[in-house]
Amino acid sequence: MTGRTATPERKMMLFSGRGYPELGLEIAGCLGIEPTPTTAYDFANGEIFVRFLESVRGSDAFVLQSHTAPINQWIMEHLIMVDALKRASAKRITVVAPFFGYARQDKKSRGREPISARLMADLFQAAGADRLMAVDLHTAQIQGFFDGPVDHLFALPILASYLEDKLDVSQVTVVAPDAGRVRVCERWTDRLGCPLAIIHKRRDPEVANQARVLEVVGQVAGRTCIVVDDMIDTGHTVVKAADTLFEQGATQVIVTATHGVLSGNAVDMLKNSRVSEVIVTNTLPILNEKRFDKLTVLSIAPLIARAINEVFSDGSVTSLFDGQS
C-alpha cells in the first residue's frame, strides 16, 4: 500500500503591531485567540526591529496595524512585520489595516503629484503580502492598486444600527459632505429608507484641509441631518457642512465617520459647533484628551474579527454586507 501524507491543519495567527495594540487585543478576544508574542523595538537611530517568538511556518497570518500617528513609523513597522513573516515561511499573509494610510492620495489632481495610495499597495506587495483588508477606504478604486484580493469592509452596519435605535428615521436626511461621498451615502439611504442631500463645495487648492461650502442640494429644512464621511481629520469640512445645513433650516445635525483622526484643534472645533453628536469607530485610537461629551466611539473589532474568520475559512466576506451595497 502506498502511504499518503496527511495534510497539516491550517493555523490562524494574529500579529499586532505597536501602533494600536488595544485594538489587536480586542480583535483577538473576538476570535478567541491570543496575538502572537512579538519582540519589537527601535534602534537608537530610529530603525525598527521585529521578531516573532513562535514558529509561523505554514500559518494563515493576519498582520494588524492601524496607521495612526506617527503614521510613517507604524507603516514601516507593518511592512517589516510582513517581510519577517514571508521570510519565516508563513503560508498566506493578510495585511489588516483598519485605517489605510495615504488613502486620500489616490489620484493626481495636478501635475508633479504622487499617487501615494498606489505606492502603499506596491510596498505591501513587495514585502510579501498576499491579501489586504481595510475599513472604508477613501475611494473604492484603491482596491485595484493591489494585485491580489482586497477585502473592503464597511462600518455602515455598525454606525447605522446605532442611529436606528435612537432616531425616527422618517425625519432623517443623509447628507454627503462632497460629491465623493455620494455613493457611500446612497448605501445609507438604501438602509434607512430616507432622502439624500448633497453639499456642493469647492476646495481651495492653496490651503490644505480646507473647503468652501457653496450650496445644499436636497431636502434638509425641518429635518435631522446625518452627515456621513469616511474620516474626520481637522473637522473643518463637517463643521462647515453643519453650519450650512442649519442655515438651510435643519433642526439637528449628527456627524458620522469611520475614522476619527481628529488632528490639530478638531476636538475644540467639534465641541464648540452646533453638531449634536459625533459618531466614529475605533479604527484609530481616540486618546482621553481627544474625547468629549458629544463623541461616541463604536467598536469595529467584531466586524474585523468576522471578516478574518471568513477569510481563514475560505468563506465570503461579501456576505457580511449583503443588503448594504
Order of alpha helices (4+ residues) and beta strands (2+ residues): beta-alpha-beta-beta-beta-alpha-beta-alpha-beta-beta-alpha-beta-alpha-beta-beta-beta-alpha-beta-alpha-beta-beta-alpha
